[in-house]
Amino acid sequence: MSGATIDRLETGVYRFPTPEPEADGTYRWDATVAVVVQAIAGDVSGLGWTYSTGAAADLVPEHLEKVVVGKPVDDVTACWEAMHRECRNLGTRGLVMQMISAVDIALWDLKARCAGLPLAQLFGTVRDQMPVYGSGGFTTLSDEQLAEQVKAWREAGCTQMKIKIGEAWGRCVERDLQRAGQFRELAGADVRLMVDANGGYSIGQARCVGAALDELDVVWFEEPVSSDDLDGLRLLRSVLECDVAAGEYASGIYDARALCGAVDCLQLDVTRCGGYTGFARCAAVAASQNLEVSGHCAPALTVPIGCATINIRHTEWFVDHARLEPLLVEGVPDVRDGAMHAVTDRPGHGYTLREDAARYRQG
C-alpha cells in the first residue's frame, strides 16, 4: 500500500468494571475506561487506545481527525506534530495528550500493517522480549487476596513485584509498613520488591517510610510524594537507598526533562506521553541523562516500543490492565518467565479488536 493516505479515524469507549472496588493511596475506582481509536486507510485498519474517560473521545472528531486525514500513512511523525499544534489552545496535557497518544499508536500500527511488518521490527528491536513486574497489591485487598496475587506473579516467573502503600493519603503508615513486611514474606528473598505511594505522603513521612523500606530491601519507591514536587523527589532521592521513581503523568519531552534530575528511573506511559512517538522521544531525553525508563501500565501496548528502547528497565504488568486487555483485543502475548514477547508473526502490534468487546462499549 505504498502511497496510501489516511481516510478516517473511528472511536469507541469501553468500560470494564473491576471485580470489586479498588484503591491505592490516593484514589478509589470501580471500573477502567479504554478509549479506542481505529485509523483506517482503504481496507487496512490500525488500532490504538488509551485509559481515560469517555469525554476524551470527543477530541478525535472535533480536533484530531481533520489534521491527519489525507496525510500519507508513512508520515506518522508529521501527524503527531499536526495534532499537537491543533490542540495548542486546549493545552497539550491530560486528556488531550491521552487522545493524541491513542491516535499515534493507531497510526503506527496502521503504517506497520500497510508495510506488512511487525511493529517491533519497524521500530528496530534491541531485544525480543520485555521484562515485566507484577503490579497491583491494592490497599483494599485482604491478606489472602494479596497472597493470591503474589502467587500468580510467581507462577508467571516475575522476579519483581509492586504493591500500593500510602493508604488514605498517608494516614495509615503503620498498616503500610505491616503490608510491606507481609509482602516480603509472601514474595520471598529472591524477589525485588517495589512499592507505590501514588503521591500520598508528605516529604517527612516519605523519608521515614523510605528508611523502613530500605531495611526490607525494597528497591523501588514510586511517587513517594506528588510527581509535581520535584524538590521533594530530589531530596528523597538523595537520602534513600531505594530507587525513587515517577513520570506516569509525563506528557512529553519537557515533563521528562524536568523529572530526570529528580528520579532514579523515569516512568513513561505510552497512553499518556504521546504514544509511540512520545515514548521514543522521552526515552531519548532520559538516555541523555544516563537514566533508564520503565513502562507504566498498558503492558500489551508497551511491548513493541519497549523492545526497541535501549534504556528500558522493565514494564508494568498491572493487574487491571492485564485483566482488561484480553477482553478488549485478541492477540495479547502471555507472560512467560517474567517477560512478554513482542509479536513477530503478524503485522503491526498484532492486536485486533474483539467482536465480543461490544458488550463493554458505552453509548
C-alpha positions in Angstrom: 0.0 0.0 0.0 2.8 2.4 -0.9 1.4 5.9 -1.2 -1.8 5.2 0.9 -3.4 8.0 2.8 -5.4 8.1 6.0 -9.1 8.0 5.2 -10.7 8.4 8.7 -10.5 7.8 12.4 -13.1 5.9 14.4 -13.5 5.9 18.2 -15.2 3.8 20.8 -15.5 4.0 24.6 -15.3 0.7 26.6 -15.9 0.5 30.3 -14.6 -2.6 32.2 -15.9 -3.0 35.8 -13.4 -4.2 38.3 -14.3 -7.4 40.3 -14.7 -5.2 43.4 -13.9 -1.6 44.3 -10.1 -1.0 44.3 -7.9 1.7 45.8 -4.3 2.9 46.0 -3.0 5.6 48.4 -5.0 8.5 47.0 -7.8 7.3 44.7 -10.6 4.7 44.5 -12.3 3.2 41.4 -14.7 0.5 40.3 -14.0 0.4 36.6 -11.4 1.2 34.0 -12.3 3.0 30.7 -10.5 2.4 27.5 -11.0 4.9 24.7 -10.2 3.1 21.4 -9.1 4.7 18.1 -9.0 3.0 14.7 -7.1 4.6 11.9 -8.3 3.5 8.5 -6.7 3.6 5.1 -8.6 1.7 2.4 -9.3 -1.8 3.8 -6.5 -1.6 6.4 -7.0 -0.5 10.0 -4.6 0.4 12.7 -5.6 0.1 16.4 -4.7 2.2 19.4 -6.2 3.0 22.8 -5.7 5.0 26.0 -7.0 4.7 29.5 -9.1 7.8 30.2 -12.7 9.0 30.4 -15.3 8.8 27.7 -15.3 12.6 27.4 -11.8 12.4 25.8 -13.2 10.6 22.7 -14.8 13.8 21.5 -11.4 15.3 20.8 -10.9 13.0 17.9 -13.8 14.1 15.6 -13.6 17.8 16.8 -9.9 18.3 16.6 -7.6 15.5 15.7 -9.2 13.7 12.7 -9.2 16.8 10.5 -5.4 17.3 10.7 -4.5 13.7 9.9 -7.0 12.6 7.3 -5.4 12.8 3.8 -1.9 12.6 5.1 0.3 9.7 3.9 0.2 6.6 6.1 4.0 6.8 6.4 4.0 10.3 7.9 3.2 9.4 11.5 5.6 12.0 13.0 4.1 14.7 10.9 0.6 13.7 12.1 1.8 13.8 15.7 3.1 17.3 15.2 -0.1 18.4 13.4 -2.3 17.1 16.3 0.0 18.8 18.9 -0.3 22.1 17.1 -4.0 21.8 16.6 -4.5 21.5 20.4 -2.4 24.4 21.4 -5.3 26.4 22.8 -6.7 23.4 24.6 -3.4 22.6 26.4 -1.4 19.6 25.4 -1.5 17.6 28.5 -4.1 15.4 30.3 -7.0 14.3 28.2 -5.6 15.9 25.1 -2.3 14.1 25.2 -4.1 10.8 26.1 -6.0 11.0 22.8 -3.0 12.1 20.8 -1.3 9.0 22.3 -4.2 6.7 21.2 -4.2 8.2 17.7 -0.4 8.0 17.4 -0.5 4.3 18.4 -3.2 3.6 15.9 -1.2 5.4 13.1 2.0 3.5 13.9 0.0 0.2 13.8 -1.6 1.2 10.5 1.8 2.1 9.0 3.3 -1.3 10.0 0.2 -3.2 8.7 0.4 -1.4 5.4 4.1 -2.3 5.2 3.4 -5.9 6.2 5.8 -5.7 9.1 5.5 -6.4 12.8 5.6 -3.1 14.6 8.6 -4.1 16.8 10.5 -4.8 13.6 9.5 -1.5 12.1 10.9 0.3 15.2 14.0 -1.8 15.2 14.3 -4.2 18.0 17.1 -4.3 20.6 15.5 -7.3 22.4 12.8 -9.9 21.6 11.1 -9.8 25.0 10.1 -7.2 27.6 10.8 -7.9 31.3 7.7 -7.2 33.4 7.0 -6.7 37.0 3.8 -7.9 38.7 1.8 -4.9 39.9 -1.4 -4.5 41.9 -1.5 -5.0 45.7 -4.2 -2.5 46.2 -4.8 -1.1 49.7 -8.3 -2.7 49.6 -7.0 -6.2 49.3 -7.3 -8.7 52.2 -4.2 -10.6 53.3 -5.5 -13.6 51.4 -6.1 -11.6 48.2 -2.6 -10.2 48.3 -1.2 -13.7 48.8 -3.1 -14.9 45.7 -1.7 -12.0 43.6 1.9 -12.7 44.6 1.4 -16.4 43.9 0.1 -15.6 40.4 3.1 -13.4 39.7 5.5 -16.0 40.9 3.8 -18.6 38.7 4.3 -16.2 35.7 8.0 -16.0 36.5 8.0 -12.4 37.8 11.1 -11.7 39.9 10.0 -8.1 40.5 6.7 -7.1 42.1 4.9 -4.0 43.3 2.1 -3.1 45.8 0.3 0.1 46.8 1.1 1.9 50.0 0.4 5.5 51.2 -3.1 4.4 52.2 -5.7 7.2 52.8 -3.2 10.0 51.8 -0.6 8.7 54.3 -2.8 8.4 57.3 -2.2 4.6 57.7 1.6 4.4 57.9 1.6 1.5 60.4 -0.5 -0.6 58.1 1.6 0.4 55.1 4.7 -0.9 56.7 2.9 -4.0 58.0 1.8 -4.8 54.5 5.3 -4.2 53.1 6.6 -6.7 55.6 4.0 -9.2 54.7 4.8 -8.6 51.0 8.4 -9.5 51.7 7.4 -12.8 53.4 5.0 -13.7 50.6 7.3 -12.9 47.8 10.5 -14.4 49.2 14.1 -13.2 49.5 14.8 -13.7 45.8 12.2 -11.1 44.6 12.9 -7.5 44.1 10.2 -5.6 46.0 8.6 -2.4 44.7 6.1 0.0 46.3 3.9 2.8 45.0 2.6 5.6 47.3 0.8 7.5 44.5 1.9 10.8 46.0 0.2 10.1 49.3 3.0 11.1 51.7 4.5 14.4 52.9 8.2 14.7 52.5 8.8 13.9 56.1 6.6 10.8 56.1 8.2 9.6 52.9 11.7 9.9 54.4 10.7 7.9 57.4 8.8 5.3 55.4 11.6 5.1 52.9 14.1 4.3 55.6 12.0 1.4 56.8 11.6 0.2 53.2 15.4 0.2 52.9 15.5 -2.1 55.9 13.2 -4.5 54.0 15.5 -4.3 50.9 12.7 -2.6 48.8 14.4 -1.5 45.6 11.7 0.9 44.2 9.7 3.7 45.9 7.3 5.2 43.3 5.8 8.6 43.8 6.6 8.9 47.5 5.4 12.4 47.1 3.5 14.1 44.3 5.3 13.9 41.0 4.7 17.6 40.8 7.0 18.1 43.8 10.4 17.9 42.0 12.3 19.3 45.0 10.7 16.7 47.3 11.6 13.9 44.9 15.2 15.2 44.7 15.5 15.3 48.4 14.2 11.8 48.9 16.5 10.5 46.1 19.5 11.9 47.9 18.7 10.2 51.3 17.2 6.9 50.4 18.9 3.8 49.1 15.9 2.5 47.1 15.3 4.0 43.7 12.9 6.9 43.6 10.6 6.7 40.5 8.0 8.9 38.9 6.8 10.0 35.5 3.5 8.3 34.8 1.8 11.6 34.1 4.6 13.0 31.9 3.0 14.5 28.7 6.2 15.0 26.6 9.8 15.8 26.5 9.6 18.9 28.7 8.0 16.9 31.5 10.5 14.2 31.0 13.4 16.6 31.2 12.2 18.2 34.4 11.8 14.8 36.1 15.1 13.4 35.0 17.0 15.3 37.7 14.6 14.2 40.4 14.3 10.4 39.9 16.4 7.3 39.5 14.2 5.8 36.9 11.8 7.7 34.7 8.3 6.1 34.2 6.6 6.6 30.8 3.0 5.7 30.0 2.6 5.1 26.3 -1.1 6.0 26.5 -0.3 9.4 28.2 3.1 10.6 27.0 2.3 10.9 23.2 2.0 7.3 22.1 5.0 5.6 20.5 6.3 8.8 19.1 6.2 10.5 22.5 7.6 7.4 24.3 10.7 7.3 22.0 11.3 11.0 22.4 11.0 10.9 26.2 13.2 7.8 26.4 15.9 9.6 24.4 15.7 12.5 26.9 16.2 10.1 29.8 19.1 8.4 27.9 20.8 11.8 27.6 20.8 12.0 31.4 22.1 8.4 31.7 18.7 7.2 33.1 16.7 4.1 32.5 13.0 4.3 31.8 10.2 2.0 32.8 6.8 1.4 31.1 3.8 2.4 33.1 0.7 0.2 32.7 -0.7 -0.7 29.3 1.7 -3.7 29.0 0.5 -5.1 25.7 0.9 -1.6 24.0 4.3 -1.0 25.6 5.9 -4.2 24.4 6.6 -3.2 20.8 8.3 0.2 21.7 9.9 -1.3 24.8 11.6 -4.0 22.7 13.0 -1.1 20.6 14.2 1.1 23.5 17.8 0.6 24.6 17.5 2.2 28.1 14.3 0.5 29.3 14.4 -1.5 32.5 11.0 -3.2 32.6 7.3 -2.5 32.1 4.4 -2.8 34.5 2.2 -5.9 34.3 -0.7 -4.1 36.0 -3.4 -6.4 37.2 -6.3 -4.3 36.0 -4.8 -3.9 32.5 -3.6 -7.5 32.4 -7.3 -8.5 33.0 -8.7 -5.9 30.6 -6.5 -6.2 27.5 -7.6 -9.7 26.6 -11.2 -8.7 26.9 -10.7 -5.7 24.6 -8.4 -7.2 21.9 -7.2 -10.5 20.6 -3.5 -11.4 20.3 -2.2 -10.2 23.7 1.0 -12.1 24.4 1.2 -14.2 27.6 3.8 -13.5 30.3 6.3 -16.3 30.4 9.4 -16.4 32.6 8.7 -12.9 33.7 8.5 -11.3 30.3 6.2 -10.5 27.4 7.4 -11.3 23.9 6.9 -8.9 21.0 4.6 -10.2 18.3 6.7 -11.2 15.3 4.4 -13.4 13.2 1.7 -10.7 12.4 1.9 -7.1 11.0 1.5 -4.2 13.3 1.4 -4.7 17.1 -0.6 -7.8 16.3 -3.8 -7.0 18.2 -7.3 -6.8 16.8 -10.5 -5.5 18.5 -12.6 -8.4 19.8 -16.1 -8.6 18.4 -17.5 -9.6 21.9 -15.9 -6.5 23.4 -19.0 -4.8 22.2 -20.7 -5.8 25.5 -18.4 -3.3 27.3 -18.9 -0.5 24.8 -20.6 2.7 26.0 -23.2 4.7 24.1 
